[in-house]
Amino acid sequence: MSKYDIRFLESKGFFKEKYEIEEEYEVGKSVRYVFDPIKKIAYFDNFNKEDITNIVKGLKKRRNFDYYWFWEENRVCCFRTFGENKRFIFNLDHSLGHEWIKGKIKKLEDFSSSNPNVLFEVKEVIDYFYKRLWDLRIELASCIQDEINDNEKVMCAQRLIDRLIFTYFLAEKGIIYGIDNKGNKANIDARKLFEFLVNVSQDFYTTLNRIFFEYLSGIKKNDMPIEGTDGFSLYIPYLNGGLFREKKIKGKNGEIKESALTIEGFDWSKLIRELNNYNWIIEEYSTSEKEDAIGNLTPDVLGHIYEKFVISVSELKDVKIEQLKVTQKGELKKGNKKIGAFYTPEDVTSYICENTIFPYVKERLGLDSKNFEDFYATYKDDTKKLHEFENVLANIKIVDPSVGSGHFLMTAAELIADWRKKCGCKMSDYQLRKDIIINNLFGVDIMEGAVEICKLRLWLWLVAAQKPEKKPEPLPNIDFNIRVGNSLFGFAQDELYIKDQKLSFTENLKTDLQEYKELIEQYKREHKDADKQKEKINELHSRMQKRFNEWYNIYLNNNLNSKLYTEKVYSTEEIITILEQCKNTLNFINLKLSFTNTISDDLKYKLRQLGYTVYNRSANIKLETSIYKYKKSIINQILVPCKEADEIVIERYFIPADLKHIKVFHWILEFPAAYMNQEKKGFDVVIGNPPYGTDVLSSKEKFLLSFRESDGCQDICGYFLDREIELTKCEGYVGNVIAGSLVVNDSMSNVRDIMTKRGKFKLAFFGIRPAKIFDSVDERVCIVLGKVDNKGGPIYTARNIRFTKEMRETLFENIKYASTEGLLLGSGIGIRQNNEGYRLPKIGDEQAREILLKLKSISMTSNVIANLEKKRGSSYLEIRTSARYWINALKEFPYKNTKIKKLRFENDLIRNFVLLVLNSSLFYFYWSVYGNNRDVFMDLVKAFPLPKESIFQNKEQEIAQLSDKINNCLLDSFCPEKGTNGEFNTGQCKSIILEIDDFICKLYGLSEEQTTFIKMYDDHLRRGAGQTDGDED
């Protein structure tokens, strides 16, 4: 025994309780191991190295272990049964000076029973390979000589590298392999195979195109001869006609096929050397390890890299390749602008998937289990109940409306596969994964590149389960599972009312939709004549989509209450194009001309002669679209003055042609499996990470959304959540990680109102200090979990979750939620007038809720700060309107700043009492519950309740002494040399703040237990002396 045996694990906090077990893992084979029932880790030190994978797979079917630790002399293999990266291998015989090996040693040092997943952290390799891929993309894109725009060049480079990576995995798996001149399988791995190909190929790009388009997508070919060799060839099985569908790119001189692109000066051997730097692992529980590798590349690691790429590309507009560069830190920059990129952490996707999929199944079966682990422990010997659970999972429909690279779908897929296996599913791993991909998973994204990446990721997951000894099956056609489109626009219900007239789409197009559904089901599974099948499906789709667009146009204009869409145009040609599009659909358009200077009398006369209504600096005309149809010459005369106008605006109704520009997506058409012949229409579970931002939507999109209940939410994520609720069938579940603005911005009030009307939702808000959910981006986020039942109910919220890096490992284990009913903050706690915007409290437990209810009762029966404020009062205090861990209020600040605001009162007593309140832990608690962790909004300050004056009037001397005490302490703690204006070391005054808390909480009627709760609130952040706040964010 040696360094990393069971004694090492015991020193790390494992095996405080243990059992020795001998168990059969496959027929005729058993293994002895030691098991820790608390930490759920199994330890092995007597096994055949070749059996490790089978031991894990065999025991995993019947045991709910989290970790498997295999120790043999000088080598440790640790596997986990959840998450994305599932393996950690360390060989003491490898060179300990290698940087990657040093990283592994550091992970083993940090590893403990409270931090076991540090072994599986892959951030370093993700960040490094992401950087290197961008370097290579930029180099490759700059070598494309054809006259296509730079955006297309970057996307062409990306697709080519994606395809090569997928092919590399196939070679690593042994699905693609070399054949020597004697017809025997060549004994070379993927590394050597691609080194050989790049060296012998006269044109490696041509070789790749043949692999991609002729062989992997060609049903009749398998053996591909390699030119320049003595009879060497590649065995390449047909996998899918749509796997690498060749694209045509728009160029200045017409369309160009991808295979016809001219690439000059690119070093292909450099690209292959980069790929050869890594361990390529497609088997989840593989034990292979190359000493000289700088990291492991798995489908999941690549998925994170792709997710970062999709996000970065979505931020790139009007790309100029020479402006793109990658910093040493791996950040992509366009000129001087940093292009943000991040990936969703696995604990977030797991938490959301587990807390939507399990509750859905649980309710179908009437279970009272807390989670799957609890269910399995209770029913593991109940074959009938396990079968029922598995049957619900087999038929579940899950969609991600902003699918990106497919991260959420992959997490859901892994979860379903694991649970179905544990419930006794008899399918092979390959058939089970195929069944899940075809029947359970759906996704939409507006970016075509994201959709292609998502499909590749799902296919990789399936290929990973292919047994090497079996001939590879063709991959399923999933073009109609993962779709390109704009999730926000299009019909998501099969019945709607237009001017009180019921419109039932599934009835009006019942025959066509049924045929369409059946053709898609056939297409998913069959590969013979797949292109012809798809052509037939697309023809039927186009015919129905035209009808849907016509109905949708009527629906939009009706719901917009005849509002006219306003758009700027910049030439008479644009106006003529709009008239051409409108001639058969609209009666008129309004043309408005604006002039910087007063219109001359001569021009006024001409305008009036042409029919314009003329003002000093503007002129308007209503154009009947029928004029264009019959008298184009008249239109040309009317448009002549446009050339003199400084601004041209058109007002008009929406027309079907507009829908093409926004990629309208009719859900009931695109996913008939979720709508046709279903008692409840829609999806069982809707999950994802929708886009965030206030500038994402175009003016046309904003106009089209203006009739929805979520209108005015500003951030696009609000519209997405509205849509997701609409997509979810009654009794289905929604799970999202979304911008924190959903919780803290009153502009999101309408979206929250939708949630309270349509279902029962829980929200957990996460800050960004000291640690954050997304490592590489300062984004306050919120996790949304909810059941859509069309009955509604109050939103439940977790406390304001502000955590340290040390807390990250267990962050999602015990999140508690409490009802916000009666505690929304308008002009006061629980006071909301005329549907005004409001602040949602972040509560978390009943203790916090009871305290807020006490504050509410005071605001209802007494005063709030706003009521006692006097604009001309002689006594004043100052408060800083930015904060982090402490709120600072003083009689006067030692510096001037726009973030410092004054509050004036009638006398010193009220001023001093309010000063105590604002510096207290009670006010910090209130701010944390209703605020955004950054701004101390004055409306929030003024809504804080104050007890009746009579309660504190007889304590004037004590109040004055305490206010002087905290004021002087804060001034003494001030460090003028720190920050822009200086910083307060507020922690130095903590003992005084606790003294204030004892005094204040009694006046507010809080119990001793509640006072202790307030004093300890966020105690891990509000430390004592030595802590400077650094509040000037």
Buried (B, 14 or more C-beta within 10 A) or exposed (E): EEEBBBEBBBEBBBBEEBEEBEBEBBEEEEBEBBBBEEBBBBBBBEBEEEBBBBBBBBBBEBBBBBBBBBBBEEBBBBBBBBBBBBBBBBBBEBEEEBEBBEBBEEBBEEBBBEBBBBBBBBEEBBBBBBBBBBBBBBBBBBBBEBEBBBBBBBBBBBBBBBBBBBBBBBBBBBBBBBBBEEEEEBEBBBBBBBBBBBEBBEEBBEBBBBBBBBBBBBBEBBEBEBEEBEEBBBBBBBBBBBBBBEBEBEBEEEEBEBBEBEBEEBEBEEBBBBBBBBBBBBBBBBBEBBEEBBBBBBBBBBBBBBBBBBBBBBBBEEBEBEBBEBEEEBBBEBEEEEBBBBBBBBBBBBBBBBBBBBBBBBBBBEBEBEEBBBBBEEBBEEEEBBEBBBBBBBEBBBBBBBBBBBBBBBBBBBBBBBBBBBBBBEBEBBBBBBBBBBBBBBBBBBBEBBBBBBBBBBBBBBBBBBEEEEEBBBBBBBBBBBBBBBBBBBBBBBEBEEEEEEBEBBEBBEEBBBBBBEBBBEBBEEBEEBEEBBEBBEEBBEEBBEBBBEBBBBBBBBBBEEBBBBBEBEEBEBBBEBBBBBBEBBEBBBBBBBBEEEBEEEBBEBBEEBBBEBEEEBBBBEBBBEBBBEEEEBBEEBBEBBEEBEEBBBBBBBBBBBBEEBBBBBBBBBBBBBBBEBEEBBBBBBBBBBBBBEEBBEEBBBBBBBBBEBBBBBBBBBBBBBBBBBBBBBBBBBBBBBBBBBBBBBBBBBBBBBBBEBBBBBBBBBBBBBBBBBEBBEBBBBBBBBBBBEEBBBBBBBBBBBBEEEEBBEBBEEBBBBBBEEBBBBBBBBBBEEEEBBBBBBBBEEBBBBBBEBBBBBBEEBBBBBEBBBEEBEBBBBBBBBBBBBBBBBBEBEEEBEBBBEBBBBBBBBBBBBBBBBBBBBBBBBBBBBBBBBBBBBEBBBBBBBBEBEBBEEBBEEBBEBBEBBBBBBBEBBEEEBBEBBBBBBBBBBEBBBBBBEBBBEBBEBBEEBBBBBBEBBEEBBEEEEBBBEBBE
